[in-house]
């Protein structure tokens, strides 16, 4: 791994955005994340025992996107 020397008078907070973007671009190939698998859908028949408090049900019912 290469070592970069920085003059003593230059601090990390003085690095420019251009330098930071360049460093980040060079690191991209080293930080490849695996693709996440989509969760399998669950059959509605398997969902049971869910209890919603009345206050929460009223709140959702009063929301135009969900309620009437």
Helices and strands as residue ranges (DSSP letters): G 12-14, H 17-27, G 28-31, G 44-46, H 54-62
